[in-house]
Each structure stands twice: as structure tokens, then as C-alpha cells.
């Protein structure tokens, strides 16, 4: 995330201080699977994600892959979450500039536990 507030390390430290965290939809690697197998694994992971969302009680959720937006949305609804929801393209396969632009747009809107020092 270089370009949005300094070095990668600075960004990760600020990320943690804001009370933000990362979570994977599927908790096992899926990169080696076919497209249809990845889609199936994502659908299978929806209930587990819903349980984690219910536990975390986030106030905002950002999906880092447009293709999982509907699954994350359904998991949030199943968890009874009223969190604001956003989706951005995954920063790979030539979508890095779109990812950075979308993140730059939404970061100011995301709730933070602390302000930058």
C-alpha cells in the first residue's frame, strides 16, 4: 500500500493502531485450485466467515476481491452485522492502480480507533 501514507511498514503499523485487521474468506490456500474449485471453496467458507464476523463485530468490512463481494455480504447479513461494507479489486493481474484508487477513496471513510500520530 505504498503511496497511501508512507512505507509499507508505516502503513501496517497504522493499520493495526486503527483497530483494523485482515481475515481470509477461505482459511486454506486456494491459488493452486481451478477457478471452479476456488469458487466452491469460497461458497463453502461463507458460514465460517459469518461466525467470525459475529465474533469480531466489525463496524466496517472491506472485501479485497470483487468476486467475493456477494459471499462476504451474505456472511455479514447472516452474522447480523450492520457494518458498512465496501469492495475493491484485488491488487493483482493489472488491477493495482484500481485497487490503490479505491482504497484511497474509502480509507478516509473507515472508522478508526486512533488518529495518526
N, C-alpha and C positions, 0 to 999 in steps of 0.2 A: 504494500500500500504506500510505497514511496510516492511523494508528491502530495500527500494529504497529511501534512503536519510533521515533516522531518524524516528521519531514518526509519527503517523497518523496526528496529529495536525500540525507538521512541514511541512509535505507533502502538506496538504490542503492550508496552508499559501503560500507556494512556488507556488503551482498550480495557485492560484489567481494572484500572482505577475507576473507570466509568461504571463498573459493575457489569460489563459485557462479557460474554463467553461464547465459545464456539461449541457446537454439537453436530455430529453427523446424523443424517437421517438413517443411514444403514451403518451399523457398527462394525461391519467387516468389509474388507476391500472388495470392490466390485469392478475395478478397472479392467481386469482380465476376462470379464464376462462379456457375452454378446449383448447387443442392445436390448433384445427382448428379455434376456436373463436379468439385466440391470433393472429394467422396468418392473419385472416381477419382484425382485428383492426390495425395491423401493416401496411398492404397494404392501408387501408383507411387513415392512418396518413401520407402517403408519400407526398401528396401535401402540407399539413400544414408544414411539415419539410422543404420542398423546399422553402416555403415562409420565414421561419426563417433563413435558410442558406443564402438566398438572402439578408436578413436584416443584419445578423451578418458579412457577408463577411469574413469567416474564411480563414486562409491560410493553415490549416490542419484539417482533420476530422478523428476521431478515433471511429469506431463502436465497442462498448463493448458487442458484441454478434455476433458470426459468422453468425447466421441465419438471421440477418437483413442487412448484408453487401450489398446485391443487392438492397434493398429498399433505403438505405442511398446513394448508388452510383447513383441510378436513381433520387433521390431528388436533389443531388448535381448537376447533369447534367441539370435537369430542372431549377435549380436556376442560371445556367450559371457559376457555381463555378469552378475555376481551382485549388482549394485546393488539396494538397496532401491528399491521402486517405489511411487509414490503417484499419485493422480489427483484433481484438483479441478475444479469447474465453471469455465468461462471467466467472467471478471468483467464480463459484458455482458448485455444483454437481461433485466435484472431479477435477475440472479444474483449481484450484487455482495456482498450480505450473506452468502450461502452460500460464496462464494469466500473472503471475509475470515475467516469462521469456520473453514473447512477449513485455510486457510494458518496461522491462529493455532494450530490444533491440531497441525499437522505440523512447523512451523518448529523447535520445541524438540527434535524427534526427528532433524532433519537434521544430518549431520556437518559440522563447521566447522574450517577451518584455523586460525582465530584466534578468540578470545573478544572480545566488545565491550569497548571502552575507555571 
